[in-house]
Amino acid sequence: MFYSFARVIVRMIVFIINGNSHYLNKEKLPKGNYILVGPHRTWFDPIYYALAASPKKFSFMAKKELFKNPILRWILVNANAFPVDRDHPGPSAIKTPVKTLKKTDLSLIMFPSGTRHSSELKGGANLIAQLSKVPLVPTVYQGPLTFKKLLSRKPVYVAFGDPIYVDRKRKLDDTYQQELEQQMQAAFDKLDKSVNPDFKYEDVSK
């Protein structure tokens, strides 16, 4: 209930702030649960991911420090977020999303690089997808990278790619992880070129 209410409010706020959103290839989104994966380019791209894939609802990973504030903790929990220790992720970082994907109607938004300051793909998303038996959906955000530039009402694009299915029978060793990471990166590059071949990401937060 809270998620649906919050999504309506957020959609209104986003429209007032920018009002120039374009969501591409929604027909590629599979039925059932899945994991949206993409390069993390700005602090608000997960918001756009969730809005772009609506009416599907999502769970999110959030750094554990955000849960220390009781008010913010209540909001995060009711928005389907769960805490993760980024420095020392324990088994719950895998078990919690796998359980959610298997036993609820919530999909997952996840950034394989884990941070806006890294382009290195990590294997957590692959493992979660394999254990939960759901596909990975490559997704990219192109648009303003700061809140100030978002106010300029320059266009925002979120594009979805073809689902990537992790073979449940294959061992998720370094070789297979690398294959999946290359497939994922190729999908991101293809989507970026399809939206704007001249797009180049710059980490404006550094």
Buried (B, 14 or more C-beta within 10 A) or exposed (E): EEBEEBBEEBBEEBEEBBEBBEBBBEEBBBEEBBBBBBBBBBEBBBBBBBBBBBEBBBBBBBEBEEBEEEEBBEBBBEBBBBBBEEEEBEEEBBEBBBEBBEEEEBBBBBBBBBEBEBEEBBBBBBBBBBBBBBBBBBBBBBBBBEEEBBEEEEEBBBBBBBBBEBEEEEEBEEEBBEEBBEBBBEBBEBBBEBBEEEEEBEBEEE
